[in-house]
Amino acid sequence: MQLKPIAQQVVVVVGASSGIGRETALLFAQQGAKVVISARSEPGLSSLADEIRQAGGEVTIVTADVSIVEQVKAIADKAIAIYGRIDTWVHASATSVFSTFDRLTPEEFKRVIDVNLMGQVYGAMVALPYLKQEGGGALIHISSMEGRRALPFQSAYSSAKHGIEGFLESLRVELAHEGVPISVTSVKPSVINTPFYNNGKTKLGVKPTGIPPYYQPSLVAKAILQAAEHPTRDVIVGDVGKVLDVLQRLSPALVDSLLLLIGFKGQKTDELKAETASHNLYEPVPENDTVEGDFGHLVVPSLTDWFDRHPPIKWGATALIGLAGIALVTSKMLSNKQQV
C-alpha cells in the first residue's frame, strides 16, 4: 500500500481547535499539505487558520459538532468542493466526564459515547467513499491507551475508546477483504499535556489530571504524520503506554492492583473545581483552544517513540541486541563445554 508524500496530500483534521488536533494540523501545513480543519470552536479554528496562513500554509475551516452526522458529512463535502479529494482523514475530537460511574447521568455517559465513539464512526463513514474514489488513502483515528486498559473515574471515556478499537479492527479486515488500499491506523497516546484535563467535566471536587508522566502533543502529531505516509496499524505514543500495554497483556489483575494504589489519588490535583465550572461536554471552551495544557512541568521525553519514527535504526538496534544475546548464550555454552 502506497501513500502520498505529505506535501501532496489533502488532509482533514477533525478536533483541530486544541491539543493533539491543533498541533497535528499545524505540522501537516508546515510540511506542505492542504489542510481542512474542523471543531466546534469557531474562535479556535480561526486562530489556528491565521497561524497556518501566516506561515504560508493553505487551510479551510468547517465548524462542526461530530455527534451530528450531517455536520460531519459537511466537513468531507467541503474538502471535496474546495480541493477535489481527501487523502488522509485524522479524527481527534474528544470529551470526558471525570467521575465514579455511580455519579454519572445517562445523558453524560451517552454524550461521551456520541462524541468520542460515534463521532469517529461518522468520520469514517463520510470519508471512506471519497478515499475509495481517490483509489486509497489513510484513516487515522486518535484512540487512547484507555482503549487497551480502562481507568477509574473514566468509565464512559474508556468505553468509547474500547469501542473505537473494535470498530477499527472490523473495518480494517473488511477493507482488506475488498482489496481497498486504505490504511486504517489507531493512535493510542499515553498521558498527553493538552487542555483535555481543563476541558473535561469533573465531579471529583478538584481539577483532574492524568497519571504522570506526561508527554508533549508534538509526540503524537509526529506519529500521526508518520502514519499518513507509512501505513501503520497501531501506534502507542509514550514509553509508559508501551509498558502498560505489556503489563495488561501479562496480568490484568496486576494492573488492577497498581491502579488501586495510584489510579484514584493520581488523577486528582489539589486545585478545587466545581461540577458547575466550564467544560466542553456540550459546548466548546474557547479559552482552552491551545496546543498544550497546564502540566508541562510533568512532561518527559519518550525514547521508544523516536525509534518508532526511525524504523531502520530501530530494527538495526533490535538485531544488534539479538546478536549480542546469541553471542552471550554461545559463549556460555562453550564455557560450560570446556569446564566439562
Secondary structure, DSSP 8 states (H G I E B T S, - for coil): -----GGG-EEEEES-SSHHHHHHHHHHHHTT-EEEEEES-HHHHHHHHHHHHHTT-EEEEEE--TTSHHHHHHHHHHHHHHHS--SEEEE-----EEB-GGG--HHHHHHHHIIIIIHHHHHHHHHHHHHHHHT-EEEEEE--GGGTS--TTBHHHHHHHHHHHHHHHHHHHHHHHHT--EEEEEEEE-SB-STHHHHSEE-SSEEE--SS-BB-HHHHHHHHHHHHHS--SEEEESHHHHHHHHHHHH-HHHHHHHHHHHTTGGGEEEEE--TTS--SSSS--GGG-SS--S-GGGB---HHHHHHT-HHHHHHHHHHHHHHHHHHHHHHHHHHHHH-
